[in-house]
């Protein structure tokens, strides 16, 4: 039986954390809380400040403003060694001249833990990660997935109650990423640790997270569980980032679209003129119909279980996801419809969600 970490499950709190280099704010007044034993994913495009946030929590960068608390203790100005955390980097950072066992316990030797305690922790990590038979190999003799397991093992043996992960799966192929996603999530739950996981991959975020902090240009667009992020995106950015493919968006400054939307039931209209709004519908919620929003087929992608229809709607392009193979060609005229409850409204200028 694998016991959980005895040092508790501290929560991690960021309050108005800012990191600036001159006039550039890489992180702009970010606040969120990772609850005890929770896996929180920081998600966003490249350059949005995800890794910087992780480094601020770890103490590898100094904050320009705001506070970082771990387990109710203000650690904003503590050095990394005093924060009782472990970290897994995007690069595996393994010592090439050490074997697997030596790489895993290296940090414990530096901290001068007794050999018996090092051996106990190593055996526990090996059992958790299924690495029996690999302990005498050097990193050059390991696959990408095995190297990632060594990096995870190094975090496990530290027995820190907080683990930070910076895009740890980006160097793996799709099949290995799928396997390691499940493995990391199972480990986090079995060990009972509080984890903050940084990624640009929304599939990783949606499948692993208890909560997601969605970032853009250094500030949080939305902080919510995965299902809420999908069902009720708070901003145009969230709507266009979450989903595969992402939500279709139609600015209602197109006269034909406004005329059609104004005369068809696509959900209760929010206050304000239609031309101040953007309409959003998810591709998988749209159906082909005899009558509906007119569109022109641009291209068709057959994926096996599904087909993606790219079509021109107004002056923009929408994607429609349909099951099976669809017999359409470029230039065909089609009509689109969807349930009223699947209509999303956003403010064109501010990009904020309107209505429920």
Secondary structure as the mmCIF struct_conf table of DSSP 4:
data_model
#
loop_
_struct_conf.conf_type_id
_struct_conf.id
_struct_conf.beg_label_comp_id
_struct_conf.beg_label_asym_id
_struct_conf.beg_label_seq_id
_struct_conf.end_label_comp_id
_struct_conf.end_label_asym_id
_struct_conf.end_label_seq_id
HELX_LH_PP_P HELX_LH_PP_P1 UNK A 2 UNK A 5
TURN_TY1_P TURN_TY1_P1 UNK A 6 UNK A 7
STRN STRN1 UNK A 12 UNK A 21
TURN_TY1_P TURN_TY1_P2 UNK A 22 UNK A 23
STRN STRN2 UNK A 24 UNK A 34
TURN_TY1_P TURN_TY1_P3 UNK A 36 UNK A 37
STRN STRN3 UNK A 39 UNK A 44
TURN_TY1_P TURN_TY1_P4 UNK A 46 UNK A 47
BEND BEND1 UNK A 48 UNK A 49
HELX_RH_AL_P HELX_RH_AL_P1 UNK A 50 UNK A 58
TURN_TY1_P TURN_TY1_P5 UNK A 59 UNK A 59
BEND BEND2 UNK A 60 UNK A 61
BEND BEND3 UNK A 64 UNK A 64
STRN STRN4 UNK A 65 UNK A 70
TURN_TY1_P TURN_TY1_P6 UNK A 71 UNK A 72
STRN STRN5 UNK A 73 UNK A 74
TURN_TY1_P TURN_TY1_P7 UNK A 76 UNK A 77
BEND BEND4 UNK A 78 UNK A 78
HELX_RH_3T_P HELX_RH_3T_P1 UNK A 80 UNK A 82
BEND BEND5 UNK A 83 UNK A 83
STRN STRN6 UNK A 85 UNK A 88
BEND BEND6 UNK A 90 UNK A 91
TURN_TY1_P TURN_TY1_P8 UNK A 96 UNK A 97
BEND BEND7 UNK A 98 UNK A 98
STRN STRN7 UNK A 99 UNK A 99
HELX_RH_AL_P HELX_RH_AL_P2 UNK A 100 UNK A 110
TURN_TY1_P TURN_TY1_P9 UNK A 111 UNK A 112
HELX_RH_AL_P HELX_RH_AL_P3 UNK A 115 UNK A 129
TURN_TY1_P TURN_TY1_P10 UNK A 130 UNK A 130
TURN_TY1_P TURN_TY1_P11 UNK A 132 UNK A 133
TURN_TY1_P TURN_TY1_P12 UNK A 135 UNK A 136
STRN STRN8 UNK A 138 UNK A 138
HELX_RH_3T_P HELX_RH_3T_P2 UNK A 139 UNK A 141
BEND BEND8 UNK A 142 UNK A 142
HELX_RH_AL_P HELX_RH_AL_P4 UNK A 144 UNK A 157
TURN_TY1_P TURN_TY1_P13 UNK A 158 UNK A 159
BEND BEND9 UNK A 161 UNK A 161
STRN STRN9 UNK A 162 UNK A 166
BEND BEND10 UNK A 167 UNK A 167
TURN_TY1_P TURN_TY1_P14 UNK A 168 UNK A 171
BEND BEND11 UNK A 172 UNK A 172
HELX_RH_AL_P HELX_RH_AL_P5 UNK A 174 UNK A 191
TURN_TY1_P TURN_TY1_P15 UNK A 192 UNK A 192
STRN STRN10 UNK A 194 UNK A 199
BEND BEND12 UNK A 200 UNK A 200
HELX_RH_AL_P HELX_RH_AL_P6 UNK A 202 UNK A 208
BEND BEND13 UNK A 210 UNK A 210
STRN STRN11 UNK A 211 UNK A 216
TURN_TY1_P TURN_TY1_P16 UNK A 217 UNK A 218
STRN STRN12 UNK A 219 UNK A 224
HELX_RH_AL_P HELX_RH_AL_P7 UNK A 226 UNK A 231
BEND BEND14 UNK A 232 UNK A 232
BEND BEND15 UNK A 234 UNK A 234
STRN STRN13 UNK A 235 UNK A 235
HELX_RH_AL_P HELX_RH_AL_P8 UNK A 236 UNK A 241
BEND BEND16 UNK A 242 UNK A 242
TURN_TY1_P TURN_TY1_P17 UNK A 243 UNK A 246
HELX_LH_PP_P HELX_LH_PP_P2 UNK A 247 UNK A 247
STRN STRN14 UNK A 248 UNK A 251
TURN_TY1_P TURN_TY1_P18 UNK A 252 UNK A 253
BEND BEND17 UNK A 254 UNK A 254
HELX_RH_AL_P HELX_RH_AL_P9 UNK A 255 UNK A 262
TURN_TY1_P TURN_TY1_P19 UNK A 263 UNK A 263
BEND BEND18 UNK A 264 UNK A 264
BEND BEND19 UNK A 266 UNK A 267
HELX_LH_PP_P HELX_LH_PP_P3 UNK A 268 UNK A 270
BEND BEND20 UNK A 271 UNK A 272
HELX_RH_3T_P HELX_RH_3T_P3 UNK A 274 UNK A 276
STRN STRN15 UNK A 277 UNK A 281
HELX_RH_3T_P HELX_RH_3T_P4 UNK A 283 UNK A 285
STRN STRN16 UNK A 287 UNK A 289
BEND BEND21 UNK A 290 UNK A 292
STRN STRN17 UNK A 293 UNK A 302
BEND BEND22 UNK A 304 UNK A 305
STRN STRN18 UNK A 306 UNK A 313
TURN_TY1_P TURN_TY1_P20 UNK A 314 UNK A 315
STRN STRN19 UNK A 316 UNK A 323
BEND BEND23 UNK A 324 UNK A 324
TURN_TY1_P TURN_TY1_P21 UNK A 330 UNK A 331
STRN STRN20 UNK A 333 UNK A 337
HELX_RH_3T_P HELX_RH_3T_P5 UNK A 340 UNK A 342
STRN STRN21 UNK A 344 UNK A 347
TURN_TY1_P TURN_TY1_P22 UNK A 348 UNK A 350
STRN STRN22 UNK A 352 UNK A 352
STRN STRN23 UNK A 353 UNK A 354
#
